[in-house]
Amino acid sequence: MKKHFLSVSLGLLMALFAQAQAPCAQSIDSRTFGQNLAQMRAIPNDAARLTRALNFAQVYCLHSGQLFDLANIFREDHFKYDVIATAYPNMTDQDNRYMLLDVFSQFSSAFRMHDYMDFIDGQRNRPYRWNPIHFQPVPQPAPVPVPIQPAPVPQCFVSDAEMQEVRASIKGATFDSSMIEQAKMLLKAKQCYSSQQIASIVSLFSFASSQVDVAKFAYDFCIDRDNYFRVINVLGFDSSKREVRDYIGTRQ
C-alpha cells in the first residue's frame, strides 16, 4: 500500500508541474495505444496495473477518448482519479474534458475531478489529490520519455467449474445461431481456453458449418495452439478438418 501511495504521489506531482506547459498537440496513435491498453488490462494486480498506467500517461500524450478508456480499466474511483489527474495536463483536447467525468461511479469522485481540472486550467488553489498530503514541491527537470517495456502476460486458464458454466450457457441457447453467438462471446470474454476445452465446446454443435465457424474463431483464444489437433479431431468431416487446417495456416 505504501509503494502504491508513493508511486501515485510522484505521478501526480509530475502532473502538477506539467500543468504550466501547453497541452500536447498530437496524441499517441490508436494502434500503439490499443496495444499498451491490452497489456495493462492483462495485469491482474491493481497496484501493478496502476504503476504501468501512470508511467504510460507520463510518457505519451492522450486525447480525451483514450484517457477515458485508460481510466476505465480500473474499477475503483480513486485509481481512475489518479490516472486522469496524471494525464490531464497534457491531454490534447481539453475542450472535451467533461466527458472524463462520466468514467466515475460516484458523484463525489466526479466533483473532485472537476475541481482538479479547474485547478489545472485556471491555476486556482484547489485540491488536486485524492488523498491530500502536505509537501513542498521541489522543481524537477522534465522527465525523459522512455519506451514502455511490454509487461509480461500472466498465465491464465479457465477452471473446470467455469468450463461447466460455459458449456451450460451455450447449450441453453435456443437456436444454433444463438449458440454460436453465445460461444463466441464467452470465448472472447475468457481468452484463456485450452485446446481440450475448445474441443468440448465445438462438440456441442450438431452442424458441421457451426463447428467450423466456432473452431476457427476459438483459435485466437487457445493457450496451447500446438495441440489444436484435438479440436480438429472433433470435426466430423474431412472437408471441415481441411478448412480449419487451412485457416490455421493463414494465421501462422
N, C-alpha and C positions, 0 to 999 in steps of 0.2 A: 504494500500500500504506500510505503514511504517512497519507494522508487517511482511509482506511478505519479505521486504528487510532485516530486522534484522534476520529472520529465515534463509534466504538463506546465509547471511553473516556468521552466526555461522556454518552452514553446510559446507561451502567451507573453512572456517578457519580450521575446524577439518580435512578436507580432505588434506589441505596443510601440516599439521603436520604428517598425516598418511603416506605421501609420502616417509618419511625417513625409513619406515619399509618395510619389504619384502611383496610382494603380497600374498594374501591368497593361500593356497594350494588346498582347496576344496571349490567349490561353493555350494550354497543352493540347496537342492533337487528340482526337477522340480514341484512336487506336491505342496509343500509349496509355492514356487514362484508363481505358477499359481493361487492359492487361494488368495494370497495377491494382485496379479495384478488385479484380477477380482474385489476385494473390492475397489481398488483405482480407477478403471475405473468407478465404480458406484457413486463416489463422484462428485456432479455436479459443485462444486466451484473449480476453478483452483488453487486459493491460498491454500485452504484446501488440495487439492489433492497433491500440491507440498510439503507442510509440511509433509504429510504422506510419500511421495516418498523419501524425504531426510532422514527422520528418518529410513526408511526401508534400504536405501542404506548405512547408517552408521552402522547399526546393522549386516547386512548379507553381505557375500561375493558373488559376482555375476560373471558369465562368460560373455564374450562379447555378446553372443546372448541374454542372459537375460537382460543385461543392455540396449541393443538396443530396446528390447520390452518395457522396463520400460520407457525409454525416449520417445518412440513413442506414449504414451498415451496422450502426450501434443501436442497441435497444434503450439504453439509459440516456436520459436527457443531459446529464452532466458530461457524458462523453461527447455527445453531439455538440454541446456548447463549446467544449474545448477545441474541437476540430474547426468549427466555424470561426471562433474567435482568433485562431491562429492564421487561417487562410484569408479572412475577410479583408484585411488591409490591402492585399494585393489582388483582390477579385477584379476581373476585367470589366464587369458590367454592374457596377454598384447601384445603378438606377433600378436594378431588379432585386434589390436586397430584401424586399418584403416577402418574396416567395420563400426565403430561407426560414421564416418564422413558422411555416406550415410543417416543418420537419419535427417540431416538438410535440410531445403528447400532453404536456401540462401548460396551461396558460401562463403560469408564473415563470416558466422557463423561457417562453417566447417573449415575455415582457422584459426579462433580464437581457435577452439577446438584443432586443430593440434598443435598450438603454446603452448597451455596449456599442452598437452601430452608431448611435448618435454621438457617443464619446469620440469614436474614431473619426467620424465625418466632420464634426463640429469642434473637435478638440476641447470638449467640455469635461469638467471634472466629475465623471460619473463612474460607478462601479464597473469594472471590466473583467472581474474574475468570478468564477462560480463559487469558490471558497476563498474570499479575500485574505491575503496575508500582508503584513506591513513590512515593506522593504524600501530601501533607497535605490532606485535604478542606477546602474553604473553603465555609462556609454560603452558599447562594444562595437568592434568592426563588423561590417556586414558579413553574414555567413557566406562561405564559398560553396556554391552548389556542387554537390557530389552526386554521381549516378546512384540511383536506387538499386540496391542489390536485390535480386529476386529472393523472396522469402521461401524457405523450404516448404514444400507442400506436405501437410501432415498425412500420414496413412489413415485411410478411412475405410469403413466397411458397413455393411447392413447386417444387423444381427438376425438370428433365427426368428426372434419374436417379431421384429419389424418386417421380415420377409413374409411371415404368415399374414400380417395385416395387409401387405401389398397385394398378395395373391387374392385374399378375400375381397379387397376393394375392386380389383379388376374383374373377378368372377361375378361380383354383384351388379355390374353394368348390364343393362337390358339388352342392347344390341351389340353386334360385332364391332360396328364403328365406334360405339361408346366405349367398348373395352379397349380398343386401340388408343383412343384419346386418353383414357384413364391410365393406361400403361405408360404412354409417353410422358404424361405429366409426372408420374411417380418416378420414372427413370431419371428425368431431368432434375427432379427435386433432390433425390438422394445422391446420384452421380458416383456411387461407390459400389457397384454390384460386381460380384464375381461371375465368371463365365458360367458356373454351375447354376447360380441364381437366375441369370438371364435365360438359360436354357429352360428352367422351370416356368418362367413367365411365358416364353414363346410356346411352350407345350399347352398352355391354357386355350390357345386359339385353334379353331377347327378348320378354317380355310387357309390354304397354302399361301395365298396372297397376303393375308393378315400376318401370318408367321414371318414371311419375308420382310414385310414392312417393319415389324417390331424388331426383328433380328438386326436389320441394317441400322435402325435408329439407335438401338442399345449399344452399338459398338463403341461410340464415343464415351460411354459411361462405364466401360468394363475396366477393372483394375488389373486383370491378368489376360491381356489380349492374345498372348502366345497360346492360351488354351481355348481360344474361341471355336476350336473344332467341336467342343462339347455342345455349343449352340447349333452349329451346322448339322451335327448328327441327329438333332431333334426333328429337323425338317424331313417331311415325308417323301418328297420328290427330288430326283436328281437335278431337275431344272431349277428348283428352288435353291438347292445347295450350291449349284454353279453360280446363280445370280448373286448370292450372298458372298461367295468367294471372290467374284469379280468386283463387287463393291468394296470389299476389304482391300483388294489390290490397288484401288484408286486412292485409298486413304493412307497408304504407306509410302 
